[in-house]
Amino acid sequence: RLSPPGVVPQMGRRPRWIVDYTWSGVNADTLPLAPVEAMQFGHALDRILREIMLADPRLGPVKLLKVDLSDGFYRVHLNVDDIAKLGVVFPTRPGEEPLVALPLVLPMGWKNSP
């Protein structure tokens, strides 16, 4: 299947490139294999503070690290059999050959991306 690319504007940051997998029906046909609780959005501060509060003091002070994972999706490899299902078609001029990209890593815009 082929899906079109898109861009999501980000306030104060560079725009985020995604693929519209709803257009080709890939998202609708994706089986939700991950448990719902694995896809946690929001309340990050509450979860961090809870873990700090419950930390075992015998193990020493809690240390935190802030990491920018803006490209973290691009570090998760796809199953070889699924690569062709997540193809991206780029716009071309009339009469030009279609330009298709096949992702080797987890793309932004897919329903099961974390």
C-alpha positions in Angstrom: 0.0 0.0 0.0 1.1 3.5 -0.6 0.3 6.5 1.7 1.0 10.2 1.3 3.4 12.2 3.5 2.4 15.1 5.6 3.8 17.7 8.0 2.6 18.6 11.5 3.4 22.1 12.5 5.1 22.4 15.9 5.0 25.7 18.0 8.6 26.9 18.5 10.1 23.8 16.9 10.8 22.4 13.5 7.8 20.8 11.8 7.3 17.1 12.2 7.2 14.9 9.1 4.6 12.1 9.2 2.9 9.7 6.9 -0.9 9.7 6.5 -1.6 6.0 7.0 -5.3 6.7 7.5 -5.6 7.7 3.8 -4.6 4.2 2.5 -6.4 2.3 5.2 -3.3 1.0 6.9 -4.2 2.3 10.3 -7.8 0.9 10.1 -6.4 -2.5 9.2 -3.7 -2.6 11.9 -4.4 -5.0 14.7 -4.0 -3.3 18.1 -1.5 -5.8 19.6 0.0 -3.5 22.3 -2.0 -3.2 25.5 -3.7 0.2 25.9 -1.8 1.0 29.1 1.5 0.8 27.1 0.4 3.9 25.1 0.6 6.5 27.9 0.1 10.1 26.8 0.0 13.0 29.3 0.5 12.9 33.0 4.3 12.3 32.6 5.1 14.5 35.6 2.6 12.6 37.8 4.2 9.3 36.8 7.8 10.6 37.4 6.9 12.0 40.8 5.2 8.8 41.8 8.3 6.8 40.9 10.5 9.2 42.9 8.2 8.9 45.9 8.2 5.1 45.8 11.9 4.7 45.2 13.9 2.6 47.7 16.1 5.1 49.7 18.6 2.2 50.4 19.5 2.4 46.7 20.6 6.1 47.0 19.2 9.3 45.7 17.1 9.4 42.6 18.8 10.8 39.5 16.9 12.1 36.5 18.0 12.5 32.9 16.3 14.5 30.2 16.7 13.1 26.7 15.2 14.5 23.5 13.6 11.5 21.7 12.4 13.5 18.7 13.9 10.8 16.5 13.3 7.8 18.8 10.8 6.3 16.4 13.5 6.0 13.8 15.5 3.6 15.9 12.9 0.8 16.0 13.3 -1.6 13.0 10.3 -3.0 11.2 9.6 -6.7 10.5 10.8 -7.3 6.9 7.3 -8.6 5.9 5.7 -5.3 7.0 7.9 -2.9 5.1 5.9 -3.0 1.8 2.7 -2.2 3.8 4.1 1.1 5.0 5.2 2.6 1.6 5.2 6.3 1.1 4.5 7.9 -2.2 5.9 11.4 -2.9 4.2 14.0 -5.1 5.5 14.2 -8.6 4.8 16.3 -11.7 2.5 14.9 -14.3 4.2 12.3 -16.5 7.0 11.6 -14.0 7.6 8.2 -12.5 6.2 7.9 -9.0 8.8 8.2 -6.2 8.2 5.6 -3.5 10.0 5.2 -0.2 9.9 2.0 1.9 10.7 2.6 5.6 13.1 0.2 7.3 12.3 1.7 10.7 9.1 2.7 12.6 7.5 5.6 10.8 5.6 8.6 12.4 1.9 8.5 11.7 1.4 4.7 12.0 -1.3 3.8 14.5 0.9 1.4 16.6 3.9 3.8 16.8 4.6 4.6 20.4 
